[in-house]
Amino acid sequence: EIYTLSLHDALPIWSYDSRNNCNAIIETETNTLIVGCKNTIIPNTVTEIGDEAFYECSSLTSIIIPNLVKSIGSEAFWGCSSLKSITIPNSVTKIGDYAFCDCVGLTSVISEIENPFEISSKTFYFRVADSFLSKPILFVPNGTLAIYQSTKCWNMFSNIVEQGDGITMEPVTIAAGDTKEVAIVLSNPIHQYSAFMFHMTLPLGISIKKANFTEERVKGSKLR
């Protein structure tokens, strides 16, 4: 038996794509990513991450949110328990309820938002403890610490650190094919950076070949 489905002329017809082999489904007209997976690479043309886009994707360990994304939907990353760190670009102006609910593997949240807006106490929510997921270190842009500390509910994070605070790196010039050794110095007590994940933007074609970490005591600091 054959059935024919007819759409009313007034109803919109949506189209979807998986541009650039991104391993995701994107609503073409709105550039909204509606379904993602552990292998998703979000295209730079995406402007929204839809509700439940990565819902209970427990095998997702990392994801890069492009600089054009304005909205992260409700429950977008609900249950992504293997996600270690998330960077929220300055372009984001809205984060939905439960967006990062039960992301219990998070050790750092890197916010590049220069003018933080209020978020819900359910945005970073831990259901088992029925509380805000305050354990991850929240890294914020330089000069915005006081604003985050007074903004609902960013101020519920127990440890807020300005990006680059106490971190210096010597100037370096490098030519194609060269290898250069540079020193990165943490001048603040190192315990602040126990879960620190270096967030660096490198020019095209430049990469970190090898990283060696040494511990050097700084007067007045406690290393542990």
Secondary structure as GFF3:
##gff-version 3
##sequence-region A 1 224
A	DSSP	beta_strand	16	17	.	.	.	ID=ss1
A	DSSP	three_ten_helix	19	21	.	.	.	ID=ss2
A	DSSP	beta_strand	25	27	.	.	.	ID=ss3
A	DSSP	beta_strand	32	35	.	.	.	ID=ss4
A	DSSP	beta_strand	48	49	.	.	.	ID=ss5
A	DSSP	beta_strand	71	72	.	.	.	ID=ss6
A	DSSP	beta_strand	85	88	.	.	.	ID=ss7
A	DSSP	beta_strand	94	95	.	.	.	ID=ss8
A	DSSP	beta_strand	108	111	.	.	.	ID=ss9
A	DSSP	beta_strand	125	126	.	.	.	ID=ss10
A	DSSP	beta_strand	131	132	.	.	.	ID=ss11
A	DSSP	beta_strand	137	140	.	.	.	ID=ss12
A	DSSP	alpha_helix	145	149	.	.	.	ID=ss13
A	DSSP	three_ten_helix	154	156	.	.	.	ID=ss14
A	DSSP	beta_strand	160	162	.	.	.	ID=ss15
A	DSSP	beta_strand	167	169	.	.	.	ID=ss16
A	DSSP	beta_strand	184	186	.	.	.	ID=ss17
A	DSSP	three_ten_helix	190	193	.	.	.	ID=ss18
###
